[in-house]
Amino acid sequence: MDKQFLEDVKSGLTASPKSLSSKYFYDEAGDKLF
């Protein structure tokens, strides 16, 4: 897996509140909308 992805997931899921970047759910155009 991509090292940046793993770091983002680890930091996002250990944060309070938990979060994940929208760039992992949408393409580039969709990410700009959200």
C-alpha positions as protocol buffer text, in pm:
chain_id: "A"
residue {
  index: 1
  type: MET
  ca { x: 0 y: 0 z: 0 }
}
residue {
  index: 2
  type: ASP
  ca { x: 96 y: 362 z: -46 }
}
residue {
  index: 3
  type: LYS
  ca { x: 297 y: 490 z: 253 }
}
residue {
  index: 4
  type: GLN
  ca { x: 114 y: 826 z: 254 }
}
residue {
  index: 5
  type: PHE
  ca { x: -224 y: 649 z: 255 }
}
residue {
  index: 6
  type: LEU
  ca { x: -124 y: 436 z: 555 }
}
residue {
  index: 7
  type: GLU
  ca { x: 3 y: 741 z: 745 }
}
residue {
  index: 8
  type: ASP
  ca { x: -316 y: 936 z: 669 }
}
residue {
  index: 9
  type: VAL
  ca { x: -539 y: 647 z: 781 }
}
residue {
  index: 10
  type: LYS
  ca { x: -341 y: 587 z: 1100 }
}
residue {
  index: 11
  type: SER
  ca { x: -339 y: 954 z: 1200 }
}
residue {
  index: 12
  type: GLY
  ca { x: -702 y: 1004 z: 1101 }
}
residue {
  index: 13
  type: LEU
  ca { x: -834 y: 704 z: 1290 }
}
residue {
  index: 14
  type: THR
  ca { x: -634 y: 777 z: 1604 }
}
residue {
  index: 15
  type: ALA
  ca { x: -749 y: 1142 z: 1611 }
}
residue {
  index: 16
  type: SER
  ca { x: -1047 y: 1263 z: 1809 }
}
residue {
  index: 17
  type: PRO
  ca { x: -1283 y: 1290 z: 1634 }
}
residue {
  index: 18
  type: LYS
  ca { x: -1182 y: 1027 z: 1380 }
}
residue {
  index: 19
  type: SER
  ca { x: -1155 y: 1142 z: 1018 }
}
residue {
  index: 20
  type: LEU
  ca { x: -1030 y: 1045 z: 674 }
}
residue {
  index: 21
  type: SER
  ca { x: -944 y: 1281 z: 391 }
}
residue {
  index: 22
  type: SER
  ca { x: -1208 y: 1311 z: 120 }
}
residue {
  index: 23
  type: LYS
  ca { x: -935 y: 1248 z: -141 }
}
residue {
  index: 24
  type: TYR
  ca { x: -972 y: 876 z: -63 }
}
residue {
  index: 25
  type: PHE
  ca { x: -1345 y: 876 z: -146 }
}
residue {
  index: 26
  type: TYR
  ca { x: -1370 y: 1102 z: -453 }
}
residue {
  index: 27
  type: ASP
  ca { x: -1178 y: 1171 z: -773 }
}
residue {
  index: 28
  type: GLU
  ca { x: -993 y: 1502 z: -801 }
}
residue {
  index: 29
  type: ALA
  ca { x: -1301 y: 1697 z: -916 }
}
residue {
  index: 30
  type: GLY
  ca { x: -1521 y: 1552 z: -642 }
}
residue {
  index: 31
  type: ASP
  ca { x: -1255 y: 1614 z: -378 }
}
residue {
  index: 32
  type: LYS
  ca { x: -1257 y: 1986 z: -464 }
}
residue {
  index: 33
  type: LEU
  ca { x: -1633 y: 1996 z: -406 }
}
residue {
  index: 34
  type: PHE
  ca { x: -1608 y: 1846 z: -60 }
}
